[in-house]
């Protein structure tokens, strides 16, 4: 297939190093990963040939196995997502929400955008708690079991297949919702630019929000563009 007609998600799934190129151009490669490169460039008024050259440049060196996520078995990929990205969310979401509420109280009068940011992030924190619970207690165990049975040459149980099918669409929709929410926060925060009249807590909050967004992009990419595609093949 012509590179220009491949989706953003397919390109990044093949080589995660290309994510850097898309990030530099403000292109969503996780929740917006189903859009073709050519269509994205047209929408954002980006030179298609120039970005294809940039993608080729970052792919010149052989890809390291620890970045070749598409080669990982389902069980290993799931464990990686839980141990790295779910752990990050569990360890940091609560403290970021607390920081956001604090700067809303202190700086809201002069920077009303932080009041809305705190409200949006509170909802993100609540929604993600339920989302991670469903993945870890229902979806991931069903996927692991079905994959193991398929590998043995047998047919997965209806219970596992039904759980997988019921969860796939719901989880993808939730990814889109949290992606939209964090993009709204970025917009309100003016790309996390630090105003000149704020305290250290304000700066730390914006730094943590940027870190949260970066982790979320990779997390959702691994699930939407790699994990869910592999799962579809066993269900």
Number of C-alpha atoms within 10 A of each C-alpha: 5 5 14 18 12 16 21 27 26 19 21 23 25 17 19 22 17 20 24 16 18 17 13 8 13 10 18 20 27 25 22 18 22 16 17 18 23 19 16 19 17 11 9 11 9 13 11 16 12 10 17 15 11 15 21 12 12 17 14 8 8 7 14 9 10 8 14 14 20 19 12 16 13 21 16 12 18 21 14 16 18 18 11 13 18 20 12 15 19 14 11 14 21 15 13 23 21 15 20 27 21 18 22 22 14 16 17 15 11 11 16 13 17 25 19 19 24 22 15 18 23 18 13 18 19 12 14 18 14 10 15 17 12 14 19 15 10 15 21 21 17 21 27 18 16 24 23 17 15 14 12 10 9 11 15 20 12 11 10 20 20 12 17 23 14 12 17 16 12 11 19 15 13 15 23 15 15 21 21 14 17 21 15 15 25 18 13 15 20 12 12 17 11 15 12 6 9 14 13 8 14 21 16 15 21 22 16 19 24 18 12 17 17 12 16 21 19 17 18 23 25 25 20 25 24 22 23 19 13 17 19 12 8 17 18
